[in-house]
Amino acid sequence: VDGNRYIDFLQAGGPTLLGSNNPQVREKVFEMLQSCGPVTGLFHEYELKLADLIHRLMPSIEMFRMLGSGTESVMAAIRAARAFTGKKKVIKAGGAYHGWSDQMVYGLHIPGTRRMEATGIPRGATANTQEFYPTDLGALRRLMVRNRVRGGTAAVIVEPVGPESGTRPVPRDFNQKLRELCDEFGALLIFDEVVTGFRLGLGGAQGYFGVKPDLTIFGKCVTGGYPMAGGVGGRRDVMMRFAAGIGGTGERAYIGGTLSANPLSCVAGYFAILELERTNAPVIAGRAGDRLTRGLQQIIEKCRLPFVAYNQGSIVHLETSGVMLLDFRNPLKLARELKPRKHMMEEMGAAYMSQGLITLAGSRMYTSMVDTDEVIDDALNRFEVVLSSVEGAA
């Protein structure tokens, strides 16, 4: 409207790998709407087609259930894990975000903070949620040992690249060791692939790392960014614990949703994933992420700034304030530095926006298939305007 041009590195928080409003997917959605309403409450053929496609690309998804969001999908997965194992405790990596359900607003953003952000949530809701410091498998093991006499560990849920899309990255063998630990203690391993699903590769992070989770969480990536975007899939014996409607025997986990698996979302998801496969979008976006990261590193070195840029394919991190690296092991440092570091991150985000760069919280970028070399080079010129203006820059 006002003539400004923006480069979108937010991409709806990561899932829209094809870029915004892909025309091929949009046409298929329009075509579907000519013969069917956007929601019916009934089974639709594209619900099955989408599930089959996801299973082909991620063989660990033996059964798949569409839901309305990543948050709903996490809720369902945890409920199924408890029903299947008969155990209570759910452990997450400190600092990770797995939606805003009562039980998961625990240890958000900063490891060790537990219920710090649980305003309005009764203590009972998080009584069986626990956290461990990211990558500290020894601490996780000790927690699981203690849980043996406290109701047992039903599941461990992680982002496979590390909390906050890899802001606190994990070692290459972390997920395999986590798999072994869950097997040892009879706990389910849940991968939250809301961001990494189809982005790190068509097989997701589980394909990249070669580790098979018991359950996988999906978000907007499973509908190409269209509404009612979420789902959970995994082992058949675990997925069979889901139930809905009247007549349950109390053995299965109740989930539902009238808008879940609606025709619009299923059609959009099916054709979006086919388009990802046809165009090799994860590789193209990953190359764009590599180019953006190299350019940012060169600018940082040129300006002699104490900043860090790194990437996991098309997930690019630009750490300027280090706010995400704080934790509760040093509470005095946390109390002293959290607000000024957070303020600096917000200021950097506003500065990028002033140059037409849309980022996630001023520290994270997601590249997409439409980010050509020309787009990335244009973005780097804009980043240099901001970074060269930082106090102390050479």
C-alpha positions as CSV (number, residue, x, y, z in Angstrom):
1,V,0.0,0.0,0.0
2,D,2.7,2.5,0.9
3,G,5.2,1.3,-1.7
4,N,7.6,-0.5,0.7
5,R,9.1,-3.8,-0.4
6,Y,9.8,-6.5,2.2
7,I,11.8,-9.7,2.1
8,D,10.0,-12.3,4.1
9,F,12.3,-14.5,6.2
10,L,9.6,-15.2,8.8
11,Q,7.7,-17.6,6.5
12,A,4.9,-18.0,9.1
13,G,7.5,-19.1,11.7
14,G,9.2,-21.6,9.4
15,P,6.6,-23.9,7.7
16,T,5.9,-22.2,4.4
17,L,8.9,-23.5,2.4
18,L,7.3,-22.8,-1.0
19,G,7.1,-19.1,-0.1
20,S,3.9,-17.2,0.5
21,N,0.7,-18.1,-1.5
22,N,2.2,-20.5,-3.9
23,P,0.2,-20.3,-7.2
24,Q,0.2,-24.0,-8.0
25,V,-1.2,-24.9,-4.5
26,R,-3.7,-21.9,-4.7
27,E,-5.1,-23.1,-8.0
28,K,-5.7,-26.6,-6.5
29,V,-7.5,-25.1,-3.5
30,F,-9.7,-23.0,-5.8
31,E,-10.5,-26.1,-7.9
32,M,-11.6,-28.0,-4.8
33,L,-13.8,-25.2,-3.7
34,Q,-15.8,-25.4,-6.9
35,S,-17.1,-28.8,-5.9
36,C,-16.9,-29.0,-2.1
37,G,-17.2,-26.7,0.8
38,P,-14.2,-25.8,2.9
39,V,-15.4,-28.0,5.8
40,T,-17.9,-30.8,5.9
41,G,-17.3,-32.8,9.1
42,L,-17.0,-35.9,6.9
43,F,-14.1,-38.0,5.6
44,H,-12.6,-36.6,2.4
45,E,-10.4,-38.4,-0.1
46,Y,-7.6,-36.0,0.3
47,E,-7.3,-36.8,4.0
48,L,-6.2,-40.3,2.9
49,K,-4.1,-39.1,0.0
50,L,-2.2,-36.7,2.4
51,A,-1.7,-39.4,5.0
52,D,-0.3,-41.8,2.3
53,L,2.0,-39.1,1.0
54,I,3.4,-38.3,4.4
55,H,3.9,-42.0,5.1
56,R,5.8,-42.4,1.9
57,L,8.2,-39.6,2.8
58,M,8.4,-40.4,6.5
59,P,8.0,-44.2,7.0
60,S,7.8,-43.8,10.8
61,I,4.3,-42.3,10.2
62,E,2.4,-45.5,10.1
63,M,-0.8,-43.7,10.9
64,F,-1.6,-40.0,10.7
65,R,-4.3,-37.9,12.3
66,M,-4.9,-34.3,11.2
67,L,-5.6,-31.7,13.8
68,G,-6.0,-27.9,14.0
69,S,-2.6,-26.7,15.1
70,G,0.8,-27.7,16.4
71,T,-0.4,-27.0,19.9
72,E,-3.3,-29.4,19.5
73,S,-1.0,-32.0,18.0
74,V,1.3,-31.9,21.0
75,M,-1.7,-32.2,23.4
76,A,-2.8,-35.3,21.5
77,A,0.6,-36.9,21.4
78,I,1.1,-36.5,25.1
79,R,-2.3,-37.9,25.8
80,A,-1.6,-40.9,23.6
81,A,1.8,-41.4,25.2
82,R,0.3,-41.5,28.7
83,A,-2.5,-43.8,27.6
84,F,-0.1,-46.2,25.8
85,T,2.6,-46.4,28.5
86,G,0.4,-46.0,31.6
87,K,3.0,-43.5,32.8
88,K,2.7,-39.9,33.8
89,K,5.8,-37.8,33.4
90,V,6.6,-35.9,30.2
91,I,10.1,-34.4,29.8
92,K,11.0,-31.6,27.5
93,A,14.2,-29.8,26.7
94,G,14.5,-26.5,28.7
95,G,13.9,-23.4,26.5
96,A,11.9,-25.3,23.8
97,Y,8.5,-24.2,22.6
98,H,5.9,-26.9,22.0
99,G,2.7,-24.8,21.8
100,W,0.8,-23.0,24.5
101,S,-1.3,-25.8,26.1
102,D,-1.3,-25.6,29.9
103,Q,1.1,-28.5,30.4
104,M,3.7,-27.2,28.0
105,V,4.0,-23.6,29.3
106,Y,6.9,-24.8,31.3
107,G,10.6,-24.0,30.9
108,L,9.8,-21.7,27.9
109,H,12.5,-19.9,26.0
110,I,15.0,-20.0,28.9
111,P,16.1,-23.4,30.4
112,G,15.4,-23.8,34.1
113,T,12.6,-21.3,34.4
114,R,9.9,-24.0,34.9
115,R,6.6,-22.1,35.6
116,M,7.9,-18.6,35.2
117,E,5.6,-17.9,32.3
118,A,2.7,-20.0,33.5
119,T,0.4,-17.1,34.5
120,G,-3.2,-18.3,34.7
121,I,-2.3,-21.9,34.7
122,P,-3.0,-24.0,37.8
123,R,0.1,-25.8,39.3
124,G,-1.7,-29.1,38.8
125,A,-1.6,-28.7,35.0
126,T,2.2,-28.8,35.0
127,A,2.7,-31.2,37.9
128,N,3.9,-34.0,35.5
129,T,5.9,-31.8,33.2
130,Q,9.7,-31.7,33.6
131,E,12.6,-30.2,31.8
132,F,16.3,-30.9,31.3
133,Y,19.0,-28.6,30.2
134,P,19.5,-28.9,26.4
135,T,21.9,-31.6,25.3
136,D,22.6,-32.7,28.9
137,L,21.8,-36.4,28.5
138,G,23.2,-37.2,31.9
139,A,20.7,-34.9,33.6
140,L,17.9,-36.5,31.5
141,R,19.0,-40.0,32.6
142,R,19.0,-39.0,36.2
143,L,15.5,-37.5,35.8
144,M,14.2,-40.7,34.2
145,V,15.7,-42.8,37.0
146,R,13.9,-40.7,39.6
147,N,10.7,-40.9,37.7
148,R,10.7,-44.7,38.1
149,V,9.2,-44.2,41.5
150,R,7.1,-41.2,40.6
151,G,4.8,-42.6,38.0
152,G,7.3,-43.3,35.2
153,T,8.3,-41.3,32.1
154,A,5.6,-41.5,29.4
155,A,7.5,-39.5,26.8
156,V,10.4,-37.2,26.0
157,I,9.5,-34.4,23.5
158,V,12.2,-32.5,21.6
159,E,12.8,-30.4,18.6
160,P,15.4,-32.6,16.9
161,V,17.7,-29.7,15.9
162,G,17.5,-28.2,19.4
163,P,15.2,-25.8,21.2
164,E,13.8,-22.8,19.3
165,S,14.6,-24.2,15.8
166,G,18.2,-25.0,16.8
167,T,19.0,-21.7,18.7
168,R,20.6,-24.1,21.1
169,P,21.9,-26.7,18.6
170,V,22.4,-30.3,19.5
171,P,25.3,-32.6,18.6
172,R,24.9,-34.8,15.5
173,D,24.5,-38.0,17.6
174,F,22.2,-36.4,20.2
175,N,18.9,-37.8,18.8
176,Q,20.3,-41.3,18.4
177,K,21.4,-41.3,22.1
178,L,18.0,-39.9,23.0
179,R,16.4,-42.7,21.1
180,E,18.5,-45.3,23.1
181,L,17.7,-43.6,26.4
182,C,13.9,-43.7,25.7
183,D,14.1,-47.3,24.7
184,E,16.0,-48.1,27.9
185,F,13.3,-46.5,30.1
186,G,10.3,-47.5,28.1
187,A,9.4,-43.9,27.2
188,L,8.1,-42.7,23.9
189,L,10.2,-40.4,21.8
190,I,8.3,-37.5,20.3
191,F,9.8,-35.3,17.6
192,D,8.3,-31.8,17.2
193,E,8.7,-31.3,13.5
194,V,6.5,-28.2,13.2
195,V,9.5,-26.3,11.7
196,T,11.8,-29.1,10.5
197,G,9.1,-31.2,8.8
198,F,9.9,-31.2,5.1
199,R,12.2,-28.3,5.6
200,L,15.5,-30.1,6.5
201,G,14.5,-32.5,3.7
202,L,11.4,-34.3,2.5
203,G,12.0,-36.9,5.3
204,G,12.2,-34.2,7.9
205,A,14.8,-34.1,10.7
206,Q,14.1,-37.7,11.4
207,G,15.3,-38.6,7.9
208,Y,18.3,-36.2,8.1
209,F,19.5,-37.7,11.5
210,G,18.4,-41.3,10.7
211,V,16.4,-41.6,13.9
212,K,12.9,-43.0,14.1
213,P,10.6,-41.3,16.7
214,D,7.5,-43.0,18.1
215,L,5.4,-39.9,17.4
216,T,5.9,-36.9,15.2
217,I,4.2,-33.5,15.6
218,F,3.4,-31.4,12.5
219,G,2.1,-27.8,12.2
220,K,1.5,-25.5,9.3
221,C,4.0,-27.4,7.1
222,V,1.4,-30.2,6.7
223,T,-1.1,-27.8,5.0
224,G,1.3,-25.6,3.1
225,G,0.5,-22.7,5.4
226,Y,-3.2,-22.9,5.0
227,P,-5.5,-22.8,8.1
228,M,-6.3,-25.6,10.5
229,A,-2.7,-26.8,10.2
230,G,-1.5,-29.6,12.4
231,G,-1.3,-33.3,12.8
232,V,0.3,-36.1,14.7
233,G,1.6,-39.4,13.3
234,G,3.6,-42.4,14.3
235,R,3.6,-46.0,15.3
236,R,0.3,-47.8,14.6
237,D,0.0,-49.3,18.1
238,V,0.3,-45.9,19.7
239,M,-1.9,-44.1,17.2
240,M,-4.6,-46.6,17.8
241,R,-5.0,-45.2,21.3
242,F,-6.8,-42.2,19.9
243,A,-10.6,-42.2,20.1
244,A,-13.4,-39.7,19.5
245,G,-17.2,-39.7,19.9
246,I,-19.4,-41.6,22.3
247,G,-18.9,-45.1,23.5
248,G,-15.2,-45.1,24.6
249,T,-14.2,-47.7,27.1
250,G,-11.7,-45.5,29.0
251,E,-8.7,-47.3,27.4
252,R,-8.2,-44.8,24.6
253,A,-7.2,-41.1,24.5
254,Y,-10.0,-38.7,23.6
255,I,-9.3,-36.2,20.8
256,G,-11.6,-34.5,18.3
257,G,-12.2,-31.4,16.2
258,T,-14.8,-30.6,13.6
259,L,-12.4,-28.6,11.5
260,S,-9.6,-31.1,11.7
261,A,-8.8,-32.8,8.3
262,N,-11.2,-30.4,6.5
263,P,-11.1,-30.7,2.7
264,L,-9.4,-27.3,2.2
265,S,-6.5,-28.1,4.5
266,C,-6.0,-31.6,3.2
267,V,-6.0,-30.5,-0.5
268,A,-3.6,-27.6,0.3
269,G,-1.3,-29.9,2.2
270,Y,-1.3,-32.7,-0.4
271,F,-0.5,-30.5,-3.3
272,A,2.0,-28.3,-1.3
273,I,4.0,-31.4,-0.3
274,L,3.9,-32.7,-3.9
275,E,5.2,-29.3,-5.1
276,L,8.0,-29.5,-2.5
277,E,8.9,-32.9,-4.0
278,R,8.6,-31.8,-7.6
279,T,10.7,-28.6,-7.2
280,N,13.2,-30.0,-4.7
281,A,12.3,-27.1,-2.5
282,P,14.2,-28.2,0.6
283,V,17.5,-28.3,-1.2
284,I,16.9,-24.9,-3.0
285,A,15.9,-23.3,0.3
286,G,18.8,-24.8,2.0
287,R,21.2,-23.4,-0.6
288,A,19.6,-20.0,0.0
289,G,20.2,-20.4,3.7
290,D,23.9,-21.3,3.1
291,R,24.3,-18.2,0.9
292,L,22.6,-16.0,3.5
293,T,24.7,-17.4,6.3
294,R,28.0,-17.0,4.4
295,G,27.2,-13.4,3.6
296,L,26.2,-12.5,7.1
297,Q,29.4,-14.1,8.4
298,Q,31.4,-11.9,6.0
299,I,29.6,-8.8,7.1
300,I,30.2,-9.6,10.8
301,E,33.9,-10.2,10.1
302,K,34.2,-7.0,8.0
303,C,32.5,-4.9,10.7
304,R,34.4,-6.7,13.5
305,L,31.2,-7.3,15.5
306,P,30.9,-9.9,18.3
307,F,27.9,-11.6,16.6
308,V,27.4,-15.1,15.3
309,A,25.7,-16.4,12.2
310,Y,25.1,-20.1,11.5
311,N,22.5,-22.3,9.9
312,Q,20.9,-25.7,9.6
313,G,20.1,-25.6,6.0
314,S,17.2,-23.1,5.4
315,I,17.1,-22.3,9.2
316,V,19.4,-19.3,9.7
317,H,20.4,-17.8,13.0
318,L,21.9,-14.4,13.6
319,E,22.8,-14.0,17.3
320,T,23.5,-10.4,18.2
321,S,22.4,-10.3,21.9
322,G,22.8,-13.8,23.1
323,V,19.4,-13.7,25.0
324,M,18.6,-17.2,24.0
325,L,21.8,-18.5,25.5
326,L,20.9,-17.5,29.0
327,D,19.6,-20.1,31.5
328,F,18.6,-20.4,35.1
329,R,21.8,-22.0,36.3
330,N,23.1,-18.5,37.0
331,P,20.0,-16.7,38.3
332,L,21.9,-13.5,39.2
333,K,23.3,-13.2,35.7
334,L,19.9,-14.0,34.2
335,A,18.1,-11.3,36.3
336,R,20.8,-8.7,35.4
337,E,21.1,-9.4,31.7
338,L,17.7,-10.7,30.5
339,K,15.9,-7.4,29.9
340,P,18.8,-5.5,28.3
341,R,19.6,-8.4,26.0
342,K,16.0,-8.9,25.1
343,H,15.7,-5.2,24.4
344,M,18.7,-5.3,22.1
345,M,17.2,-8.2,20.2
346,E,14.0,-6.3,19.7
347,E,15.9,-3.2,18.6
348,M,17.8,-5.3,16.0
349,G,14.5,-6.7,14.8
350,A,13.1,-3.3,14.4
351,A,16.2,-2.1,12.5
352,Y,16.0,-5.0,10.1
353,M,12.3,-4.2,9.5
354,S,13.2,-0.6,8.8
355,Q,15.3,-2.0,5.9
356,G,12.5,-4.2,4.7
357,L,13.7,-7.4,6.3
358,I,11.1,-9.5,8.1
359,T,12.8,-11.9,10.7
360,L,11.6,-13.9,13.7
361,A,12.4,-11.9,16.8
362,G,15.4,-10.3,15.1
363,S,17.5,-13.4,15.4
364,R,16.1,-16.1,13.1
365,M,15.4,-16.4,9.4
366,Y,13.8,-19.1,7.4
367,T,14.6,-19.1,3.7
368,S,12.2,-20.5,1.1
369,M,12.3,-21.8,-2.5
370,V,11.6,-18.3,-3.9
371,D,14.7,-16.8,-2.3
372,T,16.9,-16.6,-5.4
373,D,20.6,-15.5,-5.4
374,E,19.4,-12.0,-6.3
375,V,16.9,-12.0,-3.4
376,I,19.6,-13.1,-0.9
377,D,22.2,-10.6,-2.2
378,D,19.6,-7.8,-1.9
379,A,18.9,-9.0,1.7
380,L,22.6,-9.0,2.5
381,N,22.9,-5.4,1.3
382,R,20.1,-4.4,3.6
383,F,21.6,-6.4,6.6
384,E,24.9,-4.6,6.0
385,V,23.2,-1.2,6.3
386,V,22.0,-2.2,9.8
387,L,25.1,-4.1,11.0
388,S,27.5,-1.4,9.8
389,S,25.5,1.1,11.9
390,V,26.0,-0.8,15.2
391,E,28.0,1.1,17.7
392,G,31.6,-0.1,17.6
393,A,31.4,-1.5,14.1
394,A,34.5,-1.1,12.0
